């Protein structure tokens, strides 16, 4: 187990993370583990990633952020907020704050008591417990409501089912394939079916969103180009001179890296390596836009010059075109795929080429020293 403590926060990487029933953890915890089980008391926030089924019981006085590659189970008591993700999420504990969950299957069990608001996103969502606040549910397949909900409910799913024990204190706003008619007394407020309305391609909201993403990419691109000018220049040059090679490498890396990372996390000893691979993949995905923005802008301006102003102008033009293309799905989807593959491929090749150059430096210096020694004749300097 590796751990370091700074500012009342503890960072842990371990194969097995177990907090016993009588244990009290005072510091904020950042944990990456192969197997994780908590039964003690946590006085501060908990950030936990587990490669195998995750079991969270005990008492949590801070916020809980947890992710599992398999099943995430929460059966403890939380005084604040809980956020969970995994292949499946099961909640059977008590939460005084809000709950957010993202998974293929989400179950709010009969023993669950949630006093705040709830946001659930999954393929299949089942609610059987007690929720005192408002509920927002999104499902790709089916939502089943079988518990009590004190506030309003918003549901978006192809199918929505009500069990005989379902009780909704507020209004229900829903979007489904067919109209739902719950039994009398199930819904205390009003029942309203929402209509799906496609937002205009160039609406103010979409343009504002793209402008914010563009600004974020520019703010990330400026320090990246400043800190890694050689890598950026090499990658941009490779996009223009070896596009097919970059496209092929990017295609392989974009699919292989996340699969390999998940495989590593699924094993106990490979958790640190898996987290590193997935983090590197995420960085490559984002930075690929910056590289392609610079390459596209350079092609448009023809000659960018060596000034930082010209380089940033080229990047701004390229990124602007990339984000504008995403406004039109028919054009944006293939463009985004090409940007990802070309940018990621060029970055990987540039990093490998840069490594070769760095390894060649000692050899070249050695050759220069040998030439200097061969040409050096001390007798020539004597009067």
KOLDO-316214 format. One record per residue (C-alpha): residue in three letters; y, z, x. Coordinates in steps of 0.2 Angstrom, whole numbers, plus 2048, in hexadecimal, padded with zeros to 3 digits. Example, Ala and Ser with C-alpha at 12.3 -4.5 7.8 and 13.67 -1.06 7.14 Angstrom:
code ala, north 7EA, up 827, east 83E
code ser, north 7FB, up 824, east 844
! end
This chain:
code unk, north 800, up 800, east 800
code unk, north 811, up 7FB, east 807
code unk, north 820, up 805, east 801
code unk, north 833, up 807, east 805
code unk, north 83F, up 812, east 7FD
code unk, north 852, up 80F, east 7FC
code unk, north 85F, up 814, east 7EF
code unk, north 852, up 81E, east 7E5
code unk, north 847, up 80E, east 7E3
code unk, north 836, up 80C, east 7E9
code unk, north 82E, up 7FB, east 7ED
code unk, north 81B, up 7FA, east 7ED
code unk, north 80F, up 7EC, east 7F1
code unk, north 7FD, up 7F2, east 7EE
code unk, north 7EC, up 7ED, east 7E8
code unk, north 7EA, up 7FC, east 7DD
code unk, north 7F9, up 805, east 7D4
code unk, north 7F4, up 815, east 7CB
code unk, north 7FF, up 823, east 7C5
code unk, north 7F5, up 832, east 7BE
code unk, north 7F8, up 83B, east 7AE
code unk, north 800, up 84A, east 7B7
code unk, north 80B, up 840, east 7C3
code unk, north 81E, up 83F, east 7C2
code unk, north 826, up 830, east 7CA
code unk, north 839, up 833, east 7CC
code unk, north 83F, up 823, east 7D5
code unk, north 841, up 812, east 7CE
code unk, north 831, up 808, east 7D1
code unk, north 82F, up 7F6, east 7D6
code unk, north 81C, up 7F2, east 7D7
code unk, north 811, up 7E3, east 7DA
code unk, north 7FF, up 7E8, east 7D8
code unk, north 7EE, up 7E0, east 7D5
code unk, north 7E9, up 7EE, east 7C9
code unk, north 7F5, up 7F9, east 7C0
code unk, north 7F3, up 809, east 7B5
code unk, north 800, up 815, east 7B1
code unk, north 7FD, up 826, east 7A8
code unk, north 80B, up 831, east 7B0
code unk, north 81D, up 833, east 7AD
code unk, north 82A, up 827, east 7B3
code unk, north 83C, up 82E, east 7B5
code unk, north 844, up 81E, east 7B9
code unk, north 841, up 80B, east 7B6
code unk, north 831, up 803, east 7B9
code unk, north 82F, up 7F0, east 7BF
code unk, north 81C, up 7EC, east 7C0
code unk, north 813, up 7DC, east 7C3
code unk, north 800, up 7DD, east 7C2
code unk, north 7F3, up 7CF, east 7C6
code unk, north 7E6, up 7D7, east 7BA
code unk, north 7E7, up 7E0, east 7AA
code unk, north 7F5, up 7EC, east 7A9
code unk, north 7F4, up 7FD, east 7A0
code unk, north 804, up 806, east 79D
code unk, north 802, up 817, east 796
code unk, north 80B, up 828, east 799
code unk, north 81E, up 82B, east 797
code unk, north 82C, up 81F, east 79C
code unk, north 83E, up 826, east 79D
code unk, north 845, up 816, east 7A4
code unk, north 843, up 804, east 79F
code unk, north 832, up 7FB, east 7A2
code unk, north 831, up 7E9, east 7A8
code unk, north 81F, up 7E4, east 7AA
code unk, north 815, up 7D3, east 7AD
code unk, north 802, up 7D1, east 7AE
code unk, north 7F8, up 7C1, east 7B1
code unk, north 7EC, up 7C7, east 7A4
code unk, north 7EE, up 7D4, east 797
code unk, north 7FD, up 7E0, east 796
code unk, north 7FA, up 7F0, east 78C
code unk, north 807, up 7FD, east 787
code unk, north 801, up 80D, east 77F
code unk, north 80D, up 819, east 787
code unk, north 81E, up 821, east 782
code unk, north 82E, up 818, east 787
code unk, north 83F, up 820, east 784
code unk, north 848, up 810, east 788
code unk, north 844, up 7FD, east 788
code unk, north 833, up 7F4, east 78B
code unk, north 831, up 7E2, east 791
code unk, north 820, up 7DB, east 793
code unk, north 818, up 7CA, east 797
code unk, north 806, up 7C5, east 79A
code unk, north 7F8, up 7BA, east 793
code unk, north 7F7, up 7C6, east 785
code unk, north 802, up 7D6, east 781
code unk, north 7FC, up 7E5, east 777
code unk, north 808, up 7F2, east 771
code unk, north 801, up 803, east 76A
code unk, north 80E, up 80F, east 771
code unk, north 81F, up 816, east 76C
code unk, north 82F, up 80E, east 771
code unk, north 840, up 816, east 76E
code unk, north 84A, up 806, east 774
code unk, north 847, up 7F4, east 772
code unk, north 838, up 7EA, east 775
code unk, north 836, up 7D8, east 77C
code unk, north 825, up 7CF, east 77F
code unk, north 820, up 7BE, east 784
code unk, north 80D, up 7B9, east 784
code unk, north 801, up 7AE, east 77D
code unk, north 7FB, up 7BB, east 771
code unk, north 806, up 7CA, east 76C
code unk, north 7FF, up 7D9, east 762
code unk, north 80A, up 7E7, east 75C
code unk, north 7FC, up 7F3, east 757
code unk, north 7FA, up 7FF, east 749
code unk, north 7FF, up 80E, east 754
code unk, north 80F, up 806, east 75B
code unk, north 820, up 80E, east 756
code unk, north 82F, up 804, east 75C
code unk, north 840, up 80C, east 757
code unk, north 84B, up 7FE, east 75E
code unk, north 84B, up 7EB, east 75C
code unk, north 83D, up 7DF, east 760
code unk, north 83C, up 7CE, east 767
code unk, north 82B, up 7C6, east 769
code unk, north 827, up 7B4, east 76F
code unk, north 815, up 7AE, east 76F
code unk, north 808, up 7A2, east 768
code unk, north 800, up 7AF, east 75D
code unk, north 80A, up 7BE, east 757
code unk, north 803, up 7CD, east 74D
code unk, north 80E, up 7DB, east 747
code unk, north 804, up 7EA, east 740
code unk, north 80F, up 7F9, east 746
code unk, north 81F, up 801, east 741
code unk, north 830, up 7FA, east 746
code unk, north 840, up 802, east 741
code unk, north 84C, up 7F5, east 748
code unk, north 84E, up 7E2, east 745
code unk, north 840, up 7D6, east 74A
code unk, north 841, up 7C4, east 751
code unk, north 830, up 7BB, east 753
code unk, north 82D, up 7AA, east 75A
code unk, north 81B, up 7A3, east 75A
code unk, north 814, up 792, east 75E
code unk, north 805, up 794, east 751
code unk, north 805, up 7A4, east 746
code unk, north 80E, up 7B4, east 742
code unk, north 806, up 7C2, east 738
code unk, north 810, up 7D0, east 731
code unk, north 806, up 7DF, east 72C
code unk, north 810, up 7EF, east 731
code unk, north 821, up 7F6, east 72C
code unk, north 832, up 7EF, east 731
code unk, north 842, up 7F8, east 72D
code unk, north 84E, up 7EB, east 732
code unk, north 850, up 7D8, east 72F
code unk, north 843, up 7CC, east 735
code unk, north 845, up 7BA, east 73C
code unk, north 835, up 7B0, east 73E
code unk, north 833, up 79F, east 745
code unk, north 820, up 799, east 744
code unk, north 816, up 78B, east 73C
code unk, north 80C, up 798, east 732
code unk, north 812, up 7AA, east 72C
code unk, north 806, up 7B6, east 724
code unk, north 808, up 7C7, east 71B
code unk, north 7FB, up 7D4, east 71A
code unk, north 7FA, up 7E0, east 70B
code unk, north 802, up 7EE, east 716
code unk, north 811, up 7E4, east 71B
code unk, north 822, up 7EC, east 717
code unk, north 833, up 7E4, east 71C
code unk, north 842, up 7EF, east 718
code unk, north 84F, up 7E1, east 71C
code unk, north 851, up 7CF, east 71A
code unk, north 845, up 7C1, east 720
code unk, north 84B, up 7B1, east 727
code unk, north 83D, up 7A5, east 72B
code unk, north 839, up 794, east 731
code unk, north 828, up 78E, east 72D
code unk, north 81E, up 77E, east 728
code unk, north 81D, up 785, east 716
code unk, north 825, up 791, east 70B
code unk, north 81F, up 7A3, east 70B
code unk, north 81D, up 7AD, east 6FC
code unk, north 81A, up 7C0, east 700
code unk, north 813, up 7CC, east 6F3
code unk, north 820, up 7D6, east 6E9
code unk, north 827, up 7E5, east 6F2
code unk, north 823, up 7DE, east 703
code unk, north 835, up 7D9, east 707
code unk, north 843, up 7E5, east 703
code unk, north 851, up 7D8, east 706
code unk, north 852, up 7C6, east 704
code unk, north 847, up 7B8, east 709
code unk, north 84F, up 7A8, east 710
code unk, north 846, up 799, east 718
code unk, north 851, up 791, east 726
code unk, north 852, up 77E, east 728
code unk, north 84F, up 776, east 739
code unk, north 85F, up 76E, east 73E
code unk, north 860, up 763, east 74E
code unk, north 870, up 767, east 758
code unk, north 87A, up 758, east 75D
code unk, north 877, up 752, east 76F
code unk, north 889, up 754, east 774
code unk, north 88D, up 763, east 76A
code unk, north 899, up 770, east 771
code unk, north 88B, up 77D, east 773
code unk, north 880, up 771, east 77D
code unk, north 88E, up 76B, east 788
code unk, north 894, up 77D, east 78C
code unk, north 882, up 782, east 790
code unk, north 880, up 773, east 79C
code unk, north 891, up 777, east 7A4
code unk, north 88B, up 789, east 7A7
code unk, north 87B, up 783, east 7AF
code unk, north 885, up 777, east 7BA
code unk, north 891, up 784, east 7C0
code unk, north 882, up 790, east 7C4
code unk, north 87A, up 782, east 7CE
code unk, north 88A, up 77F, east 7D8
code unk, north 88C, up 791, east 7DC
code unk, north 87A, up 792, east 7E2
code unk, north 87C, up 781, east 7EC
code unk, north 88C, up 786, east 7F6
code unk, north 883, up 794, east 7FF
code unk, north 873, up 78B, east 801
code unk, north 87C, up 77C, east 809
code unk, north 886, up 787, east 814
code unk, north 877, up 792, east 81A
code unk, north 86B, up 783, east 81C
code unk, north 875, up 774, east 820
code unk, north 867, up 76C, east 82B
code unk, north 859, up 76E, east 81D
code unk, north 865, up 768, east 810
code unk, north 86A, up 758, east 81A
code unk, north 858, up 754, east 81F
code unk, north 852, up 756, east 80D
code unk, north 860, up 74B, east 806
code unk, north 85C, up 73E, east 813
code unk, north 849, up 73E, east 80F
code unk, north 84D, up 73B, east 7FC
code unk, north 856, up 72B, east 801
code unk, north 84B, up 725, east 80E
code unk, north 839, up 72B, east 809
code unk, north 83A, up 72D, east 7F6
code unk, north 828, up 729, east 7F2
code unk, north 822, up 735, east 7FF
code unk, north 82D, up 743, east 7F8
code unk, north 828, up 73F, east 7E7
code unk, north 815, up 740, east 7EB
code unk, north 818, up 751, east 7F5
code unk, north 823, up 758, east 7E7
code unk, north 816, up 753, east 7D9
code unk, north 808, up 75C, east 7E3
code unk, north 812, up 76B, east 7E7
code unk, north 81A, up 76E, east 7D6
code unk, north 808, up 76F, east 7CE
code unk, north 7FE, up 777, east 7DC
code unk, north 80A, up 785, east 7E1
code unk, north 80A, up 78E, east 7D1
code unk, north 7F8, up 78C, east 7CE
code unk, north 7F4, up 793, east 7DF
code unk, north 800, up 7A1, east 7DD
code unk, north 7F8, up 7A7, east 7CC
code unk, north 7E7, up 7A5, east 7D4
code unk, north 7EC, up 7B1, east 7E2
code unk, north 7F4, up 7BE, east 7D6
code unk, north 7E4, up 7BE, east 7CC
code unk, north 7DB, up 7C5, east 7DB
code unk, north 7DE, up 7D6, east 7E2
code unk, north 7E2, up 7D2, east 7F4
code unk, north 7EC, up 7C3, east 7F0
code unk, north 7FA, up 7CB, east 7E6
code unk, north 807, up 7CB, east 7F4
code unk, north 803, up 7B9, east 7F9
code unk, north 803, up 7B3, east 7E7
code unk, north 814, up 7BB, east 7E3
code unk, north 81B, up 7B3, east 7F3
code unk, north 815, up 7A2, east 7EE
code unk, north 81B, up 7A3, east 7DC
code unk, north 82C, up 7A9, east 7E2
code unk, north 82D, up 79B, east 7EF
code unk, north 828, up 78E, east 7E1
code unk, north 836, up 795, east 7D6
code unk, north 843, up 793, east 7E4
code unk, north 83D, up 781, east 7E8
code unk, north 83E, up 77C, east 7D5
code unk, north 851, up 782, east 7D5
code unk, north 856, up 77C, east 7E6
code unk, north 84F, up 76B, east 7E2
code unk, north 85D, up 768, east 7D6
code unk, north 86A, up 76C, east 7E4
code unk, north 861, up 760, east 7F0
code unk, north 860, up 752, east 7E3
code unk, north 872, up 755, east 7DE
code unk, north 878, up 752, east 7F0
code unk, north 86D, up 743, east 7F2
code unk, north 873, up 73B, east 7E2
code unk, north 885, up 73F, east 7E6
code unk, north 884, up 738, east 7F7
code unk, north 87D, up 727, east 7F1
code unk, north 88C, up 726, east 7E4
code unk, north 899, up 72A, east 7F1
code unk, north 890, up 71F, east 7FF
code unk, north 897, up 72A, east 80D
code unk, north 89A, up 73C, east 80B
code unk, north 8A1, up 740, east 81C
code unk, north 89F, up 750, east 825
code unk, north 8AB, up 75B, east 81C
code unk, north 8A5, up 768, east 811
code unk, north 8B0, up 762, east 803
code unk, north 8A8, up 751, east 803
code unk, north 897, up 759, east 803
code unk, north 89B, up 764, east 7F4
code unk, north 8A3, up 756, east 7EB
code unk, north 893, up 74C, east 7ED
code unk, north 888, up 75B, east 7E7
code unk, north 894, up 75D, east 7D8
code unk, north 892, up 74B, east 7D2
code unk, north 880, up 74B, east 7D4
code unk, north 87D, up 75B, east 7CB
code unk, north 889, up 756, east 7BD
code unk, north 87E, up 746, east 7BA
code unk, north 86E, up 750, east 7BA
code unk, north 874, up 75C, east 7AD
code unk, north 87C, up 74F, east 7A3
code unk, north 86C, up 745, east 7A2
code unk, north 863, up 755, east 79B
code unk, north 86E, up 753, east 78B
code unk, north 864, up 744, east 786
code unk, north 851, up 749, east 785
code unk, north 84B, up 738, east 786
code unk, north 854, up 736, east 797
code unk, north 855, up 748, east 79C
code unk, north 842, up 74C, east 79D
code unk, north 83D, up 73E, east 7A9
code unk, north 84D, up 741, east 7B3
code unk, north 849, up 753, east 7B5
code unk, north 837, up 750, east 7BA
code unk, north 83D, up 744, east 7C8
code unk, north 84A, up 750, east 7CE
code unk, north 83D, up 75D, east 7CF
code unk, north 830, up 753, east 7D9
code unk, north 83C, up 74A, east 7E4
code unk, north 846, up 75A, east 7E8
code unk, north 837, up 765, east 7EB
code unk, north 82E, up 758, east 7F5
code unk, north 83D, up 754, east 800
code unk, north 840, up 767, east 803
code unk, north 82E, up 76A, east 808
code unk, north 82E, up 75B, east 814
code unk, north 83F, up 760, east 81C
code unk, north 838, up 772, east 81F
code unk, north 829, up 76B, east 828
code unk, north 833, up 75F, east 832
code unk, north 83F, up 76D, east 837
code unk, north 831, up 778, east 83C
code unk, north 82B, up 76A, east 848
code unk, north 83C, up 768, east 84F
code unk, north 83D, up 77B, east 852
code unk, north 82C, up 77B, east 85B
code unk, north 831, up 76D, east 866
code unk, north 841, up 776, east 86D
code unk, north 837, up 781, east 879
code unk, north 82D, up 772, east 87F
code unk, north 83D, up 768, east 882
code unk, north 846, up 776, east 88B
code unk, north 837, up 778, east 896
code unk, north 838, up 765, east 89B
code unk, north 84A, up 767, east 89F
code unk, north 847, up 776, east 8AA
code unk, north 839, up 76C, east 8B3
code unk, north 845, up 75D, east 8B5
code unk, north 853, up 769, east 8BC
code unk, north 847, up 771, east 8C8
code unk, north 841, up 760, east 8CE
code unk, north 852, up 759, east 8D1
code unk, north 859, up 769, east 8D9
code unk, north 85A, up 768, east 8EC
code unk, north 863, up 777, east 8F4
code unk, north 865, up 76E, east 904
code unk, north 871, up 761, east 8FC
code unk, north 87E, up 76F, east 8F9
code unk, north 87E, up 775, east 90C
code unk, north 88E, up 76F, east 915
! end
